[in-house]
C-alpha cells in the first residue's frame, strides 16, 4: 500500500536535469532516456502528419533523425534555458518538444 501513497513522476525539472548532468556516471542513462523521449516526440509527430493533422515540427526530408541529432537539439534548448530561473521547474521533456519546434519549424 505504501507504493500507492507516493506520488510518481517521470519527468525531469530543468534544475534537476542540470544537476544530474554534472554527475558523469549518469550521462549514459540520461542520454538513453532522452533519446527515447526524442524518438517518442518524432513518432507522435509522424502520427499527426499521417492522420492529416498539423505536425508539431517539420524535419527536412534528407535529414535522418539519429541519436546525435536528438541529443544536440535537446541540449541546445536546455543550455539556452538553464540560466533563466523562470524555467527551473519546467520539465526537460517539454523543452525537448519546444526544441524540435524551434529547430525544425513548419512553413
Secondary structure in CASP SS format (residue, H / E / C, confidence):
PFRMAT SS
TARGET T0000
AUTHOR 0000-0000-0000
METHOD secondary structure of the structure
MODEL  1
X C 1.00
X H 1.00
X H 1.00
X H 1.00
X H 1.00
X C 1.00
X C 1.00
X C 1.00
X C 1.00
X C 1.00
X C 1.00
X C 1.00
X E 1.00
X H 1.00
X H 1.00
X H 1.00
X H 1.00
X H 1.00
X H 1.00
X H 1.00
X H 1.00
X C 1.00
X C 1.00
X H 1.00
X H 1.00
X H 1.00
X H 1.00
X H 1.00
X H 1.00
X H 1.00
X H 1.00
X H 1.00
X H 1.00
X H 1.00
X H 1.00
X H 1.00
X H 1.00
X H 1.00
X H 1.00
X H 1.00
X H 1.00
X H 1.00
X H 1.00
X H 1.00
X H 1.00
X H 1.00
X H 1.00
X H 1.00
X H 1.00
X H 1.00
X C 1.00
X C 1.00
X C 1.00
X C 1.00
X C 1.00
X C 1.00
X C 1.00
X C 1.00
X C 1.00
X C 1.00
X C 1.00
X C 1.00
X C 1.00
X C 1.00
X C 1.00
X C 1.00
X H 1.00
X H 1.00
X H 1.00
X H 1.00
X H 1.00
X H 1.00
X H 1.00
X H 1.00
X H 1.00
X H 1.00
X H 1.00
X H 1.00
X H 1.00
X H 1.00
X H 1.00
X C 1.00
X C 1.00
X C 1.00
X H 1.00
X H 1.00
X H 1.00
X C 1.00
X C 1.00
X C 1.00
X E 1.00
X H 1.00
X H 1.00
X H 1.00
X H 1.00
X H 1.00
X H 1.00
X H 1.00
X H 1.00
X H 1.00
X H 1.00
X H 1.00
X H 1.00
X C 1.00
X C 1.00
X C 1.00
X C 1.00
END
